[in-house]
Amino acid sequence: MENPGPLLDGFGRLHDNLRVIVTDRCNIRCFYCMPEHDVQFVPRREILTFEEIERFARAASRLGITKVRITGGEPLVRRDLPVLIEKLSSIPGFTDLALTTNGALLREQAEPLYQAGLRRINIHLDTLDRERFRQITRRDELDKVLEGIEACRRLGYDPIKLNAVAVKGLTEPDIVPLARFGREQGIEVRFIEFMPLDAQGLWLRDKVLLADDILAVLSREVSPLVEIPDRDPRAPASEYEYADGAGKVGFIASVSRPFCLNCNRVRLTADGKLRYCLFAIEETDVKSLLRGGASDEEIIEVI
């Protein structure tokens, strides 16, 4: 199988973006993501090794995957993560390698990750208020996150983006301070509408702080925003720039403006399942192939 061709699905969507979940464990407990106590994690023996992830990624690269993002859980709790970054950054065809983190462990790990080849990073930060940070994450780690952001700026990561989940009745006071922080630091802040992903059933439609409402607040209280033309239509974020030229802001309006029609992602879970969607109820086992002696061609066929 010399050229298996691109990953086109039944809706004509081209998939060139791979999300690799390296662990389901996390060192914080955001209320909209997981319970505070008694969380059941996947046994460590079931988690893919770095070598297995690399092999899968090399197979995926032959199908036209060019972008890879490392996620979790919290990826920085996975031991020796720079080893995986170095492996993935050496795969021909990958033009974009990025990582999403909550930032609590970033101060110590930013440099080894950078040395391994990582340049793009997204840091999850819903608020600059210490008490509200503690309320959301059930941890007192705001100072560590801010130190991690500064470490990335000092090392030269580019781009650095902040992901902020917007919850009505909770994070309205954080919108303007986060936007101003991004402008001052040269960092794009991306506001994400509260999605129904929580395991505790806390999501309600009326808790969604809509992207259009955030846009109106920022345009009124910070600086008018102008939508950036000719953006990638497959990107989940709608990007705007401030009219005064001082930075950008993004909106992932997954509730009010779903982007499924243009989705270009596939996901490899920590325990070796291939999923076509964050909300998928179906998944394909690739770990059994990776551990069962399957050829690269068989893995490609399953993908």
VOKOLPA-742889 format. One record per residue (C-alpha): residue number from 1; x, y, z. Coordinates in nm, 4 decimals. Example, Ala and Ser with C-alpha at 12.3 -4.5 7.8 and 13.67 -1.06 7.14 Angstrom:
BEGIN
> 1,1.2300,-0.4500,0.7800 .
> 2,1.3670,-0.1060,0.7140 .
END
This chain:
BEGIN
> 1,0.0000,0.0000,0.0000 .
> 2,0.2104,0.2857,-0.1312 .
> 3,-0.0368,0.5745,-0.1185 .
> 4,-0.3539,0.4983,0.0806 .
> 5,-0.4921,0.8421,-0.0006 .
> 6,-0.6612,1.1076,0.2150 .
> 7,-0.9117,1.0449,0.4938 .
> 8,-1.2433,1.1451,0.3373 .
> 9,-1.5577,1.0513,0.5257 .
> 10,-1.9103,0.9846,0.4022 .
> 11,-1.9960,1.3557,0.4272 .
> 12,-1.7016,1.4595,0.2109 .
> 13,-1.5030,1.5979,0.5031 .
> 14,-1.1244,1.5731,0.4829 .
> 15,-0.9717,1.4639,0.8134 .
> 16,-0.6121,1.5795,0.8621 .
> 17,-0.6136,1.6566,1.2357 .
> 18,-0.5354,1.3970,1.5043 .
> 19,-0.6020,1.4455,1.8758 .
> 20,-0.3901,1.2135,2.0925 .
> 21,-0.5157,1.1662,2.4482 .
> 22,-0.2101,1.0512,2.6433 .
> 23,-0.3845,1.0065,2.9799 .
> 24,-0.7302,1.0251,3.1324 .
> 25,-0.5841,1.1446,3.4647 .
> 26,-0.5883,1.5067,3.5756 .
> 27,-0.4421,1.7061,3.8618 .
> 28,-0.7374,1.9450,3.8918 .
> 29,-1.1120,1.8823,3.9138 .
> 30,-1.3037,2.1366,3.7051 .
> 31,-1.6693,2.0973,3.7982 .
> 32,-1.7803,2.0795,3.4334 .
> 33,-1.5380,1.7984,3.3524 .
> 34,-1.5152,1.5420,3.6327 .
> 35,-1.6298,1.4758,3.9890 .
> 36,-1.4151,1.5932,4.2786 .
> 37,-1.3832,1.2468,4.4340 .
> 38,-1.4001,0.8770,4.3445 .
> 39,-1.2951,0.9154,3.9807 .
> 40,-1.2279,0.5814,3.8105 .
> 41,-0.9239,0.5980,3.5831 .
> 42,-0.8092,0.3513,3.3186 .
> 43,-0.5543,0.0995,3.4588 .
> 44,-0.2018,0.1987,3.3592 .
> 45,-0.1390,-0.1284,3.1755 .
> 46,-0.4228,-0.0375,2.9380 .
> 47,-0.2689,0.2982,2.8439 .
> 48,-0.0835,0.3112,2.5138 .
> 49,0.2936,0.3352,2.5350 .
> 50,0.4813,0.6136,2.3586 .
> 51,0.6077,0.3597,2.1047 .
> 52,0.2514,0.2492,2.0291 .
> 53,0.1349,0.6090,1.9907 .
> 54,0.4279,0.6829,1.7597 .
> 55,0.3505,0.3800,1.5444 .
> 56,-0.0151,0.4789,1.5135 .
> 57,0.0825,0.8383,1.4318 .
> 58,0.3207,0.7254,1.1584 .
> 59,0.0433,0.5174,1.0038 .
> 60,-0.1969,0.8120,1.0265 .
> 61,0.0577,1.0403,0.8602 .
> 62,0.0407,0.8190,0.5505 .
> 63,-0.3311,0.8974,0.5329 .
> 64,-0.2747,1.2718,0.5168 .
> 65,-0.2794,1.3605,0.8861 .
> 66,-0.0660,1.6742,0.9160 .
> 67,-0.1762,1.8224,1.2492 .
> 68,-0.1400,1.6553,1.5894 .
> 69,-0.2501,1.7858,1.9275 .
> 70,-0.1576,1.6194,2.2575 .
> 71,-0.4379,1.6321,2.5150 .
> 72,-0.5750,1.4514,2.8216 .
> 73,-0.6930,1.4444,3.0976 .
> 74,-0.3953,1.6583,3.1767 .
> 75,-0.1102,1.5539,2.9455 .
> 76,0.1622,1.6926,3.1734 .
> 77,0.0867,1.4307,3.4388 .
> 78,0.2093,1.1679,3.1906 .
> 79,0.5680,1.0896,3.2858 .
> 80,0.8445,1.1737,3.0353 .
> 81,0.6076,1.3467,2.7927 .
> 82,0.8969,1.5253,2.6135 .
> 83,1.0057,1.1812,2.4904 .
> 84,0.6764,1.1478,2.3004 .
> 85,0.6982,1.5052,2.1707 .
> 86,1.0414,1.4313,2.0268 .
> 87,0.9154,1.1127,1.8612 .
> 88,0.6142,1.2849,1.7026 .
> 89,0.8075,1.5931,1.5927 .
> 90,1.0353,1.3708,1.3852 .
> 91,0.7536,1.2174,1.1768 .
> 92,0.7634,1.3423,0.8162 .
> 93,0.4435,1.5112,0.7069 .
> 94,0.3463,1.6522,1.0458 .
> 95,0.3462,2.0290,1.0023 .
> 96,0.1709,2.1245,1.3264 .
> 97,0.2375,1.9717,1.6689 .
> 98,0.0565,2.1295,1.9642 .
> 99,-0.0403,2.0600,2.3237 .
> 100,-0.3351,2.1576,2.5429 .
> 101,-0.2748,2.1804,2.9190 .
> 102,-0.4267,2.3277,3.2331 .
> 103,-0.0846,2.4808,3.2994 .
> 104,-0.0429,2.3801,3.6639 .
> 105,0.2730,2.1778,3.5865 .
> 106,0.3917,2.3949,3.3005 .
> 107,0.6478,2.6051,3.4869 .
> 108,0.8742,2.3004,3.5317 .
> 109,0.7982,2.1303,3.2011 .
> 110,0.7859,2.4178,2.9525 .
> 111,1.1594,2.4078,2.8768 .
> 112,1.2021,2.0292,2.8298 .
> 113,0.8933,2.0268,2.6067 .
> 114,1.0335,2.3161,2.4041 .
> 115,1.3691,2.1416,2.3702 .
> 116,1.1848,1.8306,2.2458 .
> 117,1.0295,2.0300,1.9618 .
> 118,0.7011,2.1707,2.0945 .
> 119,0.6190,2.5266,1.9875 .
> 120,0.2388,2.5607,1.9938 .
> 121,0.0550,2.5498,2.3250 .
> 122,-0.2979,2.6102,2.4530 .
> 123,-0.3417,2.6762,2.8242 .
> 124,-0.6776,2.6373,2.9928 .
> 125,-0.7606,2.9368,3.2120 .
> 126,-1.1183,3.0405,3.2920 .
> 127,-1.0441,3.3214,3.5361 .
> 128,-0.7731,3.5434,3.6830 .
> 129,-0.9581,3.5581,4.0147 .
> 130,-0.8013,3.3243,4.2681 .
> 131,-1.1187,3.2428,4.4574 .
> 132,-1.3193,3.1754,4.1403 .
> 133,-1.0329,2.9648,4.0061 .
> 134,-1.0526,2.7561,4.3223 .
> 135,-1.4314,2.7316,4.2867 .
> 136,-1.4076,2.6085,3.9265 .
> 137,-1.1086,2.3743,3.9551 .
> 138,-1.1349,2.2776,4.3257 .
> 139,-0.7629,2.3469,4.3464 .
> 140,-0.5542,2.6519,4.4444 .
> 141,-0.3181,2.6535,4.1447 .
> 142,-0.3704,2.9914,3.9767 .
> 143,-0.0217,3.1228,4.0596 .
> 144,0.1378,2.8114,3.9082 .
> 145,-0.0652,2.8517,3.5889 .
> 146,0.0395,3.2156,3.5526 .
> 147,0.4033,3.1198,3.6114 .
> 148,0.3699,2.8533,3.3423 .
> 149,0.2336,3.1075,3.0953 .
> 150,0.5263,3.3384,3.1663 .
> 151,0.7711,3.0507,3.1204 .
> 152,0.6257,2.9814,2.7761 .
> 153,0.6484,3.3482,2.6796 .
> 154,1.0093,3.3624,2.7936 .
> 155,1.1047,3.0508,2.5962 .
> 156,0.9439,3.1770,2.2757 .
> 157,0.6415,2.9498,2.2323 .
> 158,0.4348,3.0777,1.9413 .
> 159,0.1426,3.0828,1.9364 .
> 160,0.0335,3.0697,2.2991 .
> 161,-0.3441,3.0608,2.3360 .
> 162,-0.5659,3.0653,2.6428 .
> 163,-0.8847,2.8568,2.6458 .
> 164,-1.1595,2.9915,2.8730 .
> 165,-1.4892,2.8096,2.9256 .
> 166,-1.7720,3.0624,2.9544 .
> 167,-2.0472,2.9709,3.2025 .
> 168,-2.3435,3.2012,3.2550 .
> 169,-2.3900,3.3055,3.6141 .
> 170,-2.0266,3.2352,3.6967 .
> 171,-1.7615,3.3670,3.4578 .
> 172,-1.9150,3.6921,3.3293 .
> 173,-1.6785,3.8952,3.5542 .
> 174,-1.3799,3.7216,3.3930 .
> 175,-1.4430,3.8082,3.0288 .
> 176,-1.2940,4.1583,3.0238 .
> 177,-0.9971,4.0868,3.2578 .
> 178,-0.8967,3.7814,3.0521 .
> 179,-0.9242,3.9766,2.7277 .
> 180,-0.7121,4.2602,2.8650 .
> 181,-0.4589,4.0114,3.0013 .
> 182,-0.4313,3.8561,2.6543 .
> 183,-0.3805,4.1946,2.4915 .
> 184,-0.1092,4.2881,2.7403 .
> 185,0.0725,3.9553,2.7059 .
> 186,0.0375,3.9145,2.3290 .
> 187,-0.1721,3.5998,2.3767 .
> 188,-0.4947,3.5084,2.1980 .
> 189,-0.7786,3.4279,2.4380 .
> 190,-1.0398,3.1851,2.3077 .
> 191,-1.3776,3.1775,2.4793 .
> 192,-1.5486,2.8378,2.4660 .
> 193,-1.9208,2.7993,2.5106 .
> 194,-2.0058,2.5655,2.7996 .
> 195,-2.0554,2.2226,2.6380 .
> 196,-2.2510,1.9196,2.7696 .
> 197,-1.9410,1.7106,2.8412 .
> 198,-1.9664,1.6802,3.2186 .
> 199,-1.9979,1.3415,3.3813 .
> 200,-2.2186,1.4812,3.6581 .
> 201,-2.5096,1.6048,3.4486 .
> 202,-2.4608,1.9686,3.5476 .
> 203,-2.4973,2.1130,3.1963 .
> 204,-2.8040,2.3209,3.1209 .
> 205,-2.8719,2.5218,2.8074 .
> 206,-2.9387,2.8350,3.0108 .
> 207,-2.5885,2.8124,3.1624 .
> 208,-2.4293,2.8710,2.8226 .
> 209,-2.2717,3.2140,2.7917 .
> 210,-2.3131,3.2744,2.4211 .
> 211,-2.0251,3.3814,2.1977 .
> 212,-2.2294,3.6684,2.0532 .
> 213,-2.2890,3.8073,2.4023 .
> 214,-1.9179,3.7860,2.4875 .
> 215,-1.8316,3.9525,2.1570 .
> 216,-2.0666,4.2399,2.2358 .
> 217,-1.9173,4.2899,2.5834 .
> 218,-1.5582,4.2924,2.4549 .
> 219,-1.6404,4.5287,2.1681 .
> 220,-1.8065,4.7658,2.4127 .
> 221,-1.5669,4.7504,2.7079 .
> 222,-1.2264,4.6661,2.5576 .
> 223,-1.2087,4.7561,2.1887 .
> 224,-1.4295,4.6966,1.8834 .
> 225,-1.3683,4.3541,1.7283 .
> 226,-1.3543,4.2792,1.3570 .
> 227,-1.3877,3.9247,1.2226 .
> 228,-1.0755,3.7997,1.0471 .
> 229,-1.1639,3.7142,0.6861 .
> 230,-1.0483,3.4074,0.4912 .
> 231,-0.9921,3.1930,0.7990 .
> 232,-0.9750,2.8154,0.7684 .
> 233,-1.3429,2.7084,0.7474 .
> 234,-1.2568,2.3803,0.9233 .
> 235,-1.1165,2.5534,1.2308 .
> 236,-1.3584,2.5400,1.5254 .
> 237,-1.2762,2.8934,1.6397 .
> 238,-1.4093,3.2110,1.4828 .
> 239,-1.1270,3.4620,1.5119 .
> 240,-1.1525,3.8370,1.5547 .
> 241,-0.8941,4.1105,1.5832 .
> 242,-0.9213,4.4299,1.7798 .
> 243,-0.9828,4.7333,1.5637 .
> 244,-0.6945,4.9117,1.7358 .
> 245,-0.4567,4.6336,1.6245 .
> 246,-0.3740,4.5142,1.9768 .
> 247,-0.4305,4.1431,1.9474 .
> 248,-0.6871,3.8768,1.8646 .
> 249,-0.9639,3.6881,2.0373 .
> 250,-1.1351,3.3649,1.9354 .
> 251,-1.4745,3.2058,1.9998 .
> 252,-1.5545,2.8363,1.9953 .
> 253,-1.9323,2.8560,1.9719 .
> 254,-1.9958,2.4823,1.9845 .
> 255,-2.3516,2.5275,2.1149 .
> 256,-2.4828,2.8327,1.9299 .
> 257,-2.2863,2.7781,1.6063 .
> 258,-2.2038,2.4049,1.5755 .
> 259,-1.9136,2.3322,1.3397 .
> 260,-1.9717,1.9596,1.2839 .
> 261,-2.0262,2.0187,0.9110 .
> 262,-1.6593,2.1143,0.8697 .
> 263,-1.5009,1.8881,1.1319 .
> 264,-1.1558,1.7567,1.0359 .
> 265,-1.0613,1.5658,1.3544 .
> 266,-1.0112,1.2094,1.4666 .
> 267,-0.9174,1.1115,1.8228 .
> 268,-0.6969,0.8424,1.9715 .
> 269,-0.7908,0.7733,2.3336 .
> 270,-0.5402,0.6949,2.6056 .
> 271,-0.6458,0.3296,2.6058 .
> 272,-0.6124,0.2896,2.2306 .
> 273,-0.9583,0.3554,2.0881 .
> 274,-1.0136,0.5558,1.7715 .
> 275,-1.3060,0.7967,1.7956 .
> 276,-1.4489,1.0131,1.5209 .
> 277,-1.6052,1.2684,1.7572 .
> 278,-1.5803,1.4060,2.1099 .
> 279,-1.9417,1.2955,2.1576 .
> 280,-1.9065,0.9621,1.9767 .
> 281,-2.0814,0.6588,2.1219 .
> 282,-1.8911,0.4304,1.8863 .
> 283,-1.5177,0.3687,1.8844 .
> 284,-1.2721,0.1352,1.7161 .
> 285,-1.0125,-0.0653,1.9074 .
> 286,-0.6640,-0.0143,1.7650 .
> 287,-0.4713,-0.1188,2.0748 .
> 288,-0.5415,-0.4852,2.0012 .
> 289,-0.3849,-0.4341,1.6584 .
> 290,-0.0833,-0.2501,1.7974 .
> 291,-0.0252,-0.5226,2.0575 .
> 292,-0.1321,-0.8156,1.8421 .
> 293,0.1268,-0.8073,1.5660 .
> 294,-0.0814,-0.6305,1.3016 .
> 295,0.0989,-0.4781,1.0052 .
> 296,0.1033,-0.1048,0.9331 .
> 297,-0.1255,-0.1725,0.6372 .
> 298,-0.3830,-0.3322,0.8660 .
> 299,-0.3702,-0.0343,1.1007 .
> 300,-0.4114,0.2033,0.8060 .
> 301,-0.7099,0.0048,0.6827 .
> 302,-0.8795,0.0273,1.0221 .
> 303,-0.8218,0.4032,1.0351 .
END
